[in-house]
Amino acid sequence: MDTGTHFVMGIALGGLSTLDPVISHGTVSSNVVLASVIVGSQIPDIDTILKLKNNAVYIRNHRGITHSIPAVLLWPLLICAVLGPLFPEVNLFHLWMWTQLAVFLHVLVDIFNAYGTQALRPFSTKWLALGTINTFDPFIFAVHVVGIILWINGFNPGITFLNIYVLILFYYIVRFIVQQTIRSAVRQLIPDAEEIIIAPTIRFFIWRIAVKTPDYFYVARGYRRSITILDKFKRTPMPDTPLLEAAKKDKNLSAFLNFSPVYRWQLSKYDDCYEIKFIDLRYRNNGHYPFVAVVQLDLDYNIIGSYTGWVFSEEKLRKKLDFIPNSH
């Protein structure tokens, strides 16, 4: 989920913790637990700082080790190790318990996004992405904000957020049912589908769809029970050539291939270089595919420029590359 939603979830868990008889509403203990669960709801995303290094490092590592099984267990211990000595009157076990819940829920809800997490590390580096809930879901964010407003206005925070989380649970179930309805419609339309990737959007009934068949990639839009095919691309296996083997050594392309399950590629030859472009098919937006990786190599197959990330025009892509090819 986005940072804002994780933040309001932390506040909600602080309110929910007042149902714990050891954590009395309005005491020092409840305030410390509130602070702890807010931090716990944010801390797995500390790897966002990797954006400051470069896109390749961020894409390869975001929601990776910081969302792994060891991290989920260690983050609460670290937070409690800091807060516990500062507030010795707080029950350390209950502080840990609620903080552990906050960290666990952060990783759990991220699994339901299209981006996903590597939550099974170190046992598996597979990306878990159920694609049921958009990274920012207006309904989920809004009901949390309503709960916080009710709390400020004197409503019992424990009962309020307990009811809200029951409502959100039903919302997740409805979203899952809608997604499966879309999946069934895709299978009827494209019976030879080998893999179907369905990603939510900010709008409840609209879904992004990417499909692999033995011979083609399909990009489609789902609306309610209706499927509209937007693009169809012939699947072209990458040949085992020295050029492509050299390109695969690039850190930007390596990060892209590690993250993207469905993409197409295209090779362009200019007077002074080769350019290989990889295009993720999951994020079509107004006819454009913004998530790409580009590698440029000279005529001797040395890498001279590369980029991976989100670009929404060819002009911006050229500005991000280190080398501008000469086609004359």
C-alpha positions in Angstrom: 0.0 0.0 0.0 1.0 3.6 -0.2 2.7 5.5 2.7 -0.5 7.4 3.6 -2.6 4.2 3.9 0.1 2.5 6.0 0.2 5.6 8.3 -3.6 5.6 8.9 -3.5 1.9 9.5 -0.9 2.5 12.2 -3.3 4.9 13.9 -6.1 2.5 13.5 -4.1 -0.3 15.2 -3.3 2.1 18.0 -7.0 2.6 18.5 -7.7 -1.1 18.2 -5.0 -1.8 20.9 -7.2 0.0 23.5 -9.3 -3.2 23.5 -6.3 -4.9 25.2 -7.0 -4.7 29.0 -3.3 -4.1 29.6 -3.3 -1.1 27.3 -5.8 1.4 28.9 -7.2 4.1 26.7 -5.7 7.5 27.5 -2.7 6.3 29.5 1.0 6.5 28.8 0.9 2.8 27.8 -1.7 3.5 25.0 0.3 6.5 23.7 3.5 4.5 23.6 1.8 1.6 21.8 0.2 4.1 19.4 3.7 5.5 18.5 5.1 2.0 18.2 2.5 0.6 15.9 2.7 3.8 13.7 6.4 3.2 13.3 5.8 -0.6 12.8 3.3 0.2 10.1 6.0 2.2 8.2 9.3 0.7 8.9 9.3 -2.1 6.2 9.3 0.6 3.6 12.5 2.1 4.9 14.1 0.6 1.7 12.4 3.5 -0.2 15.6 5.4 0.5 17.2 3.2 -2.1 15.6 5.5 -4.7 18.3 8.0 -3.9 20.9 5.6 -5.3 19.3 4.6 -8.6 16.2 2.9 -10.0 17.9 -0.4 -10.6 18.8 -0.9 -6.9 15.4 0.3 -5.8 13.4 -2.0 -8.2 15.5 -5.0 -7.3 15.3 -4.5 -3.6 12.1 -2.6 -2.7 9.7 -4.8 -0.8 12.5 -7.4 -0.7 14.6 -8.1 2.4 12.8 -5.5 4.5 9.5 -7.4 3.9 11.1 -10.9 4.4 10.3 -13.3 7.2 13.4 -12.5 9.3 12.7 -8.7 8.9 9.1 -9.1 10.0 10.3 -10.8 13.1 13.2 -8.4 13.8 11.5 -5.0 13.2 9.2 -5.3 16.2 12.1 -6.4 18.4 14.2 -3.4 17.3 11.4 -0.9 17.9 10.7 -2.4 21.4 14.4 -2.4 22.2 14.4 1.4 21.6 11.0 2.3 23.3 11.1 -0.2 26.1 13.9 1.3 28.2 12.5 4.8 27.6 9.1 3.8 29.1 9.7 1.0 31.7 6.2 1.2 32.9 4.8 -0.2 29.6 4.2 -3.9 29.5 7.0 -5.0 27.1 5.2 -8.1 25.9 2.1 -6.3 24.9 4.1 -3.5 23.3 5.9 -6.2 21.2 2.6 -8.0 20.4 0.9 -4.9 18.9 4.0 -3.8 17.1 4.4 -7.3 15.6 0.9 -7.1 14.4 1.5 -3.7 12.7 4.6 -5.0 10.9 2.9 -8.2 9.9 -0.2 -6.4 8.5 2.1 -4.0 6.5 3.6 -6.9 4.7 0.3 -8.8 4.4 -1.6 -6.0 2.7 1.3 -5.3 0.3 0.9 -8.9 -1.0 -2.5 -8.0 -2.2 -1.1 -5.2 -4.5 0.0 -5.8 -8.1 3.6 -4.8 -7.1 3.8 -7.5 -4.4 6.6 -8.4 -2.0 9.3 -11.1 -1.5 7.6 -12.0 1.7 8.9 -15.7 1.6 12.6 -14.8 1.7 14.9 -16.4 2.6 13.1 -19.5 1.5 12.0 -18.1 -1.9 12.7 -15.0 -3.9 9.4 -15.3 -5.7 7.3 -12.1 -5.8 4.0 -12.6 -4.1 1.5 -10.3 -5.9 -2.2 -11.2 -5.7 -3.2 -8.1 -7.6 -6.5 -7.7 -5.7 -6.2 -4.2 -4.1 -4.7 -1.1 -5.8 -1.6 0.4 -4.1 -3.8 3.3 -3.1 -7.4 2.2 -2.5 -9.8 5.2 -1.9 -12.3 3.1 0.0 -9.7 1.6 2.4 -8.1 5.0 3.0 -11.4 6.7 3.5 -12.8 4.3 6.1 -9.6 4.7 8.1 -9.9 8.5 8.0 -13.6 8.2 9.1 -12.5 6.0 12.0 -9.9 8.5 13.1 -12.4 11.4 12.9 -14.9 9.4 15.0 -12.1 8.7 17.5 -11.3 12.4 17.8 -14.9 13.1 18.4 -15.2 10.8 21.3 -16.2 7.4 19.9 -14.6 4.3 21.4 -11.5 3.7 19.2 -11.3 0.0 19.9 -14.9 -0.8 18.9 -14.8 1.7 16.0 -11.8 0.2 14.4 -12.9 -3.4 15.1 -16.0 -2.7 13.1 -14.0 -1.0 10.4 -11.6 -3.9 10.0 -14.6 -6.3 9.7 -15.9 -4.1 6.9 -12.5 -4.0 5.2 -12.3 -7.8 5.4 -15.6 -8.1 3.5 -14.3 -5.5 1.0 -11.2 -7.7 0.3 -13.5 -10.7 -0.2 -15.6 -8.8 -2.7 -12.5 -7.6 -4.5 -11.3 -11.1 -4.8 -14.6 -12.3 -6.2 -14.7 -9.5 -8.8 -11.1 -10.4 -9.8 -12.0 -14.0 -10.2 -15.0 -13.1 -12.3 -12.6 -11.1 -14.6 -10.2 -14.1 -14.7 -13.0 -16.4 -15.8 -14.1 -14.0 -18.5 -10.5 -13.8 -19.8 -10.3 -17.6 -20.0 -13.5 -17.7 -22.0 -12.1 -15.1 -24.4 -8.6 -16.4 -24.6 -8.8 -20.2 -24.0 -5.2 -20.9 -24.7 -3.9 -18.5 -22.0 -0.9 -19.8 -20.2 -0.7 -17.0 -17.7 -3.1 -14.3 -16.7 -2.0 -11.2 -14.8 -4.8 -9.1 -13.4 -3.9 -5.8 -11.8 -6.4 -3.4 -10.0 -6.7 0.3 -10.7 -7.9 3.1 -8.5 -11.4 2.5 -10.0 -13.4 -0.4 -8.5 -14.6 -2.1 -11.7 -11.6 -1.4 -14.0 -8.7 -3.8 -14.1 -5.5 -4.0 -16.2 -4.9 -7.4 -17.8 -1.8 -9.0 -19.4 -2.1 -12.5 -20.9 0.5 -14.9 -22.2 -0.4 -17.6 -24.7 2.0 -19.9 -26.6 2.2 -17.4 -29.5 1.0 -14.0 -28.3 0.9 -11.4 -25.6 -2.5 -9.8 -25.0 -3.1 -6.5 -23.2 -6.6 -6.0 -22.2 -8.9 -3.9 -20.0 -11.5 -5.4 -17.7 -14.7 -3.6 -16.8 -17.3 -5.5 -14.7 -17.6 -8.7 -16.7 -16.5 -7.3 -20.0 -13.0 -7.8 -21.4 -11.6 -5.5 -24.1 -8.4 -6.4 -25.9 -6.3 -3.3 -26.4 -3.1 -4.7 -27.9 -1.8 -8.0 -29.3 1.9 -8.7 -29.7 3.6 -11.7 -31.3 5.8 -13.5 -28.8 9.4 -13.5 -30.0 11.8 -15.5 -27.9 15.1 -13.8 -27.2 17.8 -15.4 -29.3 21.0 -16.6 -27.6 23.3 -14.1 -29.2 26.5 -12.4 -28.0 24.6 -9.0 -28.3 21.8 -10.0 -25.9 24.1 -11.9 -23.6 26.2 -8.7 -23.2 23.0 -6.6 -22.6 21.9 -8.9 -19.8 25.0 -8.0 -17.8 23.6 -4.5 -17.4 22.4 -3.7 -13.9 19.3 -1.8 -15.1 18.1 -4.6 -17.4 18.9 -7.3 -14.7 16.7 -5.4 -12.2 13.9 -5.1 -14.8 14.0 -8.9 -15.7 14.0 -9.8 -12.0 10.8 -7.8 -11.5 8.8 -8.0 -14.7 6.9 -11.3 -15.4 5.5 -10.3 -18.8 7.3 -8.1 -21.3 8.2 -7.8 -24.9 11.5 -6.6 -26.4 12.6 -4.9 -29.5 16.0 -4.3 -31.1 17.1 -1.2 -33.0 20.4 -0.8 -34.9 21.7 2.7 -35.4 24.9 3.9 -37.2 26.9 3.9 -34.0 25.1 1.5 -31.6 22.5 -1.1 -30.9 19.5 -0.4 -28.6 17.5 -3.0 -26.9 14.2 -2.0 -25.3 12.2 -4.1 -22.9 8.6 -3.1 -22.2 6.5 -4.3 -19.3 3.0 -5.0 -20.5 1.2 -4.8 -17.1 1.0 -1.0 -16.9 -0.6 0.3 -20.1 -1.8 3.9 -19.6 -3.5 5.9 -22.3 -2.0 3.7 -25.0 1.6 4.0 -23.5 3.7 1.5 -21.6 5.6 3.5 -19.1 7.7 0.9 -17.3 10.7 0.0 -19.5 14.3 -1.0 -19.5 16.7 0.2 -22.3 20.2 -0.9 -22.9 22.5 0.7 -25.5 25.7 -1.1 -26.7 28.3 0.1 -29.2 29.2 -2.0 -32.3 31.6 -4.1 -30.2 28.8 -4.9 -27.7 30.1 -2.7 -24.9 27.4 -1.1 -22.8 27.4 2.6 -23.3 24.0 3.6 -21.8 21.0 2.1 -19.9 17.9 3.0 -18.0 15.1 1.3 -16.2 12.0 2.9 -14.6 8.9 4.8 -15.4 8.9 7.2 -18.4 5.8 8.6 -20.1 7.3 10.0 -23.3 10.1 9.1 -25.7 11.6 12.6 -25.2 11.9 12.0 -21.4 13.5 8.5 -22.0 16.1 10.1 -24.3 17.0 12.6 -21.6 17.5 9.8 -19.0 19.8 7.8 -21.3 23.5 8.4 -21.2 24.0 8.1 -24.9 21.8 9.4 -27.8 22.1 7.2 -30.9 22.9 8.6 -34.3 20.6 7.3 -37.0 22.1 9.3 -39.9 
